[in-house]
């Protein structure tokens, strides 16, 4: 069981290290370019995309030191009949993403209407939750986005690495001081075996 736990721990540390390096590389990239993966699903209800249709968009990208995942939904009109067809598209874009333009247009399409029946202005995205640079932004019912700064992702991913490094340093210090690497018991009187935890020095702990 201990061997399995040690293997799982080492695997988690390696994965954390790889993720940390990937986040660092994307952080540097985000300072120089705005990359984005976009996937779109357009459901056409009447055979004409300019009339009754529903559009679902998903975005993943990075810009200015932030990583974001977003979903947008836009309904052109209400329609109860069966759909006439679907159109799916997906693509990577570099320095020319479509999400900011789509989100702005979406804000106008869900414009609030006042009592006189005229548009009262666009419903722009609003921050619903924010902490440590991370944020959850929405247009109720139409748009949702999660933003995470790369420094926070790196800090979280580096936590298992820091714990592993601290444990290795603690074990090395205990061995130098003649203590049990596992529990810290003084082994000067019993160097062949720890009477506290049963560890045999020299074996992997």
Sine and cosine of phi, psi and omega as CSV:
sin_phi,cos_phi,sin_psi,cos_psi,sin_omega,cos_omega
0.00,0.00,-0.69,0.73,0.01,-1.00
-0.89,0.46,-0.61,0.79,0.01,-1.00
-0.90,0.43,-0.67,0.75,0.02,-1.00
-0.90,0.44,-0.68,0.73,0.03,-1.00
-0.89,0.45,-0.61,0.79,0.02,-1.00
-0.92,0.40,-0.63,0.78,0.03,-1.00
-0.91,0.42,-0.69,0.73,0.02,-1.00
-0.90,0.43,-0.64,0.77,0.02,-1.00
-0.89,0.45,-0.73,0.69,0.01,-1.00
-0.89,0.45,-0.62,0.78,0.02,-1.00
-0.91,0.43,-0.66,0.75,0.01,-1.00
-0.91,0.42,-0.59,0.81,0.03,-1.00
-0.92,0.39,-0.67,0.74,0.02,-1.00
-0.90,0.44,-0.70,0.71,0.03,-1.00
-0.90,0.44,-0.64,0.77,0.03,-1.00
-0.90,0.44,-0.64,0.77,0.02,-1.00
-0.91,0.42,-0.69,0.72,0.02,-1.00
-0.90,0.44,-0.68,0.74,0.02,-1.00
-0.90,0.43,-0.65,0.76,0.01,-1.00
-0.89,0.46,-0.69,0.72,0.02,-1.00
-0.91,0.42,-0.64,0.77,0.02,-1.00
-0.90,0.44,-0.68,0.73,0.03,-1.00
-0.90,0.44,-0.62,0.79,0.03,-1.00
-0.90,0.43,-0.66,0.75,0.01,-1.00
-0.91,0.42,-0.67,0.74,0.02,-1.00
-0.93,0.37,-0.54,0.84,0.06,-1.00
-0.87,0.50,-0.75,0.66,0.03,-1.00
-0.88,0.48,-0.65,0.76,0.01,-1.00
-0.90,0.44,-0.65,0.76,-0.07,-1.00
-0.92,0.39,-0.38,0.93,0.02,-1.00
-0.97,0.24,-0.27,0.96,-0.06,-1.00
-0.92,-0.39,-0.37,0.93,-0.07,-1.00
-0.51,-0.86,0.39,-0.92,0.08,-1.00
-0.93,-0.36,0.99,-0.14,0.00,-1.00
-0.99,-0.15,0.51,-0.86,-0.03,-1.00
-0.39,-0.92,0.66,-0.75,0.16,-0.99
-0.97,-0.26,0.80,-0.60,-0.03,-1.00
-0.82,-0.57,0.68,-0.73,0.07,-1.00
-0.77,-0.64,0.73,-0.68,-0.11,-0.99
-0.76,-0.65,0.62,-0.79,0.10,-1.00
-0.78,-0.62,0.89,-0.45,0.02,-1.00
-0.93,-0.36,0.89,-0.46,0.05,-1.00
-0.98,-0.19,0.90,-0.44,-0.05,-1.00
-0.99,-0.15,0.80,-0.60,-0.07,-1.00
-0.99,-0.11,-0.43,0.90,-0.08,-1.00
-0.83,-0.56,0.14,0.99,0.00,-1.00
1.00,0.07,-0.01,1.00,0.00,-1.00
-0.76,-0.65,0.90,-0.44,-0.08,-1.00
-0.92,0.40,-0.30,0.95,-0.01,-1.00
-0.99,0.14,-0.12,0.99,-0.03,-1.00
-0.91,-0.41,-0.88,-0.47,-0.10,-1.00
-0.98,0.21,0.90,-0.43,0.01,-1.00
-0.31,-0.95,0.39,-0.92,0.12,-0.99
-0.87,-0.49,0.67,-0.74,0.01,-1.00
-0.79,-0.61,0.78,-0.62,0.04,-1.00
-0.90,-0.43,0.78,-0.62,-0.01,-1.00
-0.80,-0.60,0.64,-0.77,0.09,-1.00
-0.82,-0.58,0.68,-0.73,-0.04,-1.00
-0.76,-0.65,0.63,-0.77,0.16,-0.99
-0.70,-0.71,0.80,-0.60,-0.04,-1.00
-0.24,-0.97,-0.04,-1.00,0.02,-1.00
-0.56,-0.83,0.60,-0.80,-0.02,-1.00
-0.30,-0.95,0.68,-0.73,0.11,-0.99
0.79,0.62,0.70,0.71,0.08,-1.00
0.98,0.19,0.22,0.98,0.00,-1.00
-0.80,-0.60,0.52,-0.85,0.11,-0.99
-0.93,-0.37,0.70,-0.71,-0.04,-1.00
-0.67,-0.74,0.49,-0.87,0.11,-0.99
-0.77,-0.63,0.79,-0.61,-0.10,-1.00
-0.68,-0.73,0.44,-0.90,0.10,-0.99
-0.71,-0.70,0.74,-0.68,0.02,-1.00
-0.80,-0.60,0.61,-0.79,0.03,-1.00
-0.75,-0.66,0.76,-0.65,-0.02,-1.00
-0.71,-0.71,0.79,-0.61,0.05,-1.00
-0.93,-0.38,0.84,-0.53,0.00,-1.00
-0.98,0.22,-0.56,0.83,0.02,-1.00
-0.27,-0.96,0.19,-0.98,0.02,-1.00
-1.00,-0.06,0.69,-0.72,-0.08,-1.00
-0.49,-0.87,0.76,-0.65,-0.07,-1.00
-0.98,-0.19,-0.17,0.99,-0.04,-1.00
-0.98,0.21,0.09,-1.00,0.01,-1.00
-0.94,0.35,0.51,-0.86,0.01,-1.00
-0.93,0.36,0.55,-0.84,0.03,-1.00
-1.00,0.10,-0.42,0.91,-0.02,-1.00
0.07,-1.00,0.10,-0.99,0.01,-1.00
-0.75,-0.66,0.50,-0.86,0.07,-1.00
-0.74,-0.67,0.82,-0.57,0.00,-1.00
-0.88,-0.48,0.70,-0.72,0.06,-1.00
-0.66,-0.75,0.48,-0.88,0.10,-0.99
-0.44,-0.90,0.56,-0.83,-0.05,-1.00
-0.20,-0.98,0.44,-0.90,0.19,-0.98
-1.00,-0.06,0.65,-0.76,0.09,-1.00
-0.78,-0.62,0.57,-0.82,0.02,-1.00
-0.83,-0.55,0.85,-0.52,0.02,-1.00
0.89,0.46,0.18,0.98,0.07,-1.00
-0.55,-0.83,0.77,0.64,-0.03,-1.00
-0.95,0.32,0.40,-0.92,-0.05,-1.00
-0.99,-0.13,-0.24,0.97,-0.14,-0.99
-0.88,0.47,-0.69,0.72,0.00,-1.00
-0.86,0.52,-0.68,0.73,0.04,-1.00
-0.90,0.43,-0.67,0.74,-0.01,-1.00
-0.91,0.42,-0.65,0.76,-0.03,-1.00
-0.92,0.40,-0.64,0.77,0.03,-1.00
-0.90,0.44,-0.72,0.70,0.03,-1.00
-0.89,0.45,-0.61,0.79,0.02,-1.00
-0.88,0.47,-0.61,0.79,0.04,-1.00
-0.87,0.49,-0.62,0.78,0.03,-1.00
-0.95,0.30,-0.58,0.81,-0.04,-1.00
-0.94,0.35,-0.40,0.92,0.05,-1.00
-0.96,-0.27,0.48,0.88,-0.03,-1.00
-0.84,0.54,0.66,-0.75,0.05,-1.00
-0.95,0.30,0.53,-0.85,0.01,-1.00
-0.91,-0.42,0.78,-0.63,-0.02,-1.00
-0.99,0.12,-0.08,-1.00,-0.11,-0.99
-0.91,0.42,-0.39,0.92,-0.01,-1.00
-1.00,0.09,-0.07,1.00,0.05,-1.00
1.00,-0.01,0.09,1.00,0.03,-1.00
-0.98,-0.20,0.43,-0.90,-0.03,-1.00
-0.91,0.41,0.74,-0.67,-0.01,-1.00
-1.00,-0.04,0.03,1.00,-0.01,-1.00
0.86,-0.50,0.28,-0.96,-0.05,-1.00
-0.95,0.31,0.48,-0.88,0.12,-0.99
-1.00,-0.09,0.99,-0.15,-0.08,-1.00
-1.00,0.10,0.39,-0.92,0.02,-1.00
-0.84,0.54,0.63,-0.78,0.01,-1.00
-0.80,-0.60,0.54,-0.84,0.00,-1.00
-0.98,0.20,0.88,-0.48,0.00,-1.00
-1.00,-0.06,-0.46,0.89,-0.03,-1.00
-0.43,-0.90,0.65,-0.76,-0.01,-1.00
-0.46,-0.89,0.70,-0.71,0.04,-1.00
-0.29,-0.96,0.73,-0.68,0.05,-1.00
0.82,0.57,0.55,0.83,0.02,-1.00
1.00,0.02,-0.30,0.95,0.06,-1.00
-0.99,0.12,0.49,-0.87,-0.06,-1.00
-0.50,-0.87,0.47,-0.88,0.11,-0.99
-0.87,-0.49,0.90,-0.44,-0.12,-0.99
-0.89,-0.45,0.67,-0.74,-0.04,-1.00
-0.61,-0.80,0.40,-0.92,0.43,-0.90
-0.90,-0.43,0.93,-0.38,-0.14,-0.99
-0.75,0.66,0.84,-0.54,0.05,-1.00
0.99,0.13,-0.19,0.98,-0.10,-0.99
-0.81,-0.59,-0.48,0.88,-0.11,-0.99
-0.49,-0.87,0.62,-0.78,0.08,-1.00
-0.54,-0.84,0.66,-0.75,-0.02,-1.00
-0.56,-0.83,0.65,-0.76,0.11,-0.99
-0.91,-0.41,0.81,-0.59,0.02,-1.00
-0.90,-0.43,0.71,-0.70,0.01,-1.00
-0.72,-0.69,0.84,-0.55,0.06,-1.00
-0.93,0.37,0.58,-0.81,-0.05,-1.00
-0.89,0.45,-0.53,0.85,-0.01,-1.00
-0.90,0.44,-0.57,0.82,0.03,-1.00
-0.94,0.33,-0.66,0.75,0.05,-1.00
-0.89,0.46,-0.64,0.77,0.02,-1.00
-0.92,0.39,-0.66,0.75,0.01,-1.00
-0.88,0.47,-0.69,0.72,0.00,-1.00
-0.92,0.40,-0.70,0.72,-0.03,-1.00
-0.93,0.36,-0.40,0.92,-0.01,-1.00
-0.99,0.12,-0.17,0.99,-0.03,-1.00
-0.87,0.49,-0.74,0.67,0.06,-1.00
-0.89,0.46,-0.56,0.83,0.02,-1.00
-0.92,0.40,-0.68,0.74,0.02,-1.00
-0.90,0.43,-0.65,0.76,0.03,-1.00
-0.90,0.44,-0.68,0.74,0.03,-1.00
-0.90,0.44,-0.69,0.73,-0.01,-1.00
-0.90,0.43,-0.66,0.76,0.02,-1.00
-0.90,0.43,-0.65,0.76,-0.01,-1.00
-0.91,0.41,-0.68,0.73,0.02,-1.00
-0.89,0.45,-0.65,0.76,0.03,-1.00
-0.91,0.41,-0.60,0.80,0.02,-1.00
-0.92,0.40,-0.66,0.75,0.03,-1.00
-0.90,0.44,-0.69,0.72,0.00,-1.00
-0.89,0.45,-0.64,0.77,0.01,-1.00
-0.91,0.41,-0.68,0.73,0.00,-1.00
-0.89,0.46,-0.63,0.77,0.01,-1.00
-0.92,0.40,-0.63,0.78,0.03,-1.00
-0.90,0.43,-0.54,0.84,-0.04,-1.00
-1.00,-0.01,0.09,1.00,0.02,-1.00
0.97,0.25,0.43,0.91,0.01,-1.00
-0.97,-0.25,0.32,-0.95,0.06,-1.00
-0.91,0.40,0.80,-0.60,-0.01,-1.00
-0.89,0.46,-0.39,0.92,-0.07,-1.00
-1.00,0.02,-0.78,0.63,-0.10,-0.99
-0.91,-0.42,-0.18,0.98,0.02,-1.00
1.00,0.07,0.17,0.99,0.01,-1.00
-0.93,0.36,0.59,-0.80,0.00,-1.00
-0.94,0.34,0.89,-0.46,-0.07,-1.00
-0.98,-0.19,0.18,0.98,-0.05,-1.00
-0.90,0.44,-0.51,0.86,0.02,-1.00
-1.00,0.03,-0.39,0.92,-0.02,-1.00
-0.71,-0.70,0.94,0.34,-0.10,-0.99
-0.94,0.34,-0.30,0.95,-0.07,-1.00
-0.99,0.11,-0.40,0.91,-0.04,-1.00
-0.34,-0.94,0.65,-0.76,0.01,-1.00
-0.98,0.17,0.87,-0.50,0.01,-1.00
-0.95,0.31,-0.24,0.97,-0.05,-1.00
-0.99,0.11,-0.77,0.63,-0.07,-1.00
-0.89,-0.46,-0.11,0.99,0.05,-1.00
1.00,0.09,0.11,0.99,-0.01,-1.00
-0.94,0.35,0.69,-0.73,0.10,-1.00
-0.99,-0.11,0.92,-0.40,-0.01,-1.00
-0.82,0.57,0.61,-0.79,-0.03,-1.00
0.98,-0.18,-0.41,0.91,0.06,-1.00
-1.00,0.06,0.44,-0.90,-0.01,-1.00
-0.92,0.40,0.73,-0.68,-0.01,-1.00
-0.96,-0.29,0.00,0.00,0.00,0.00
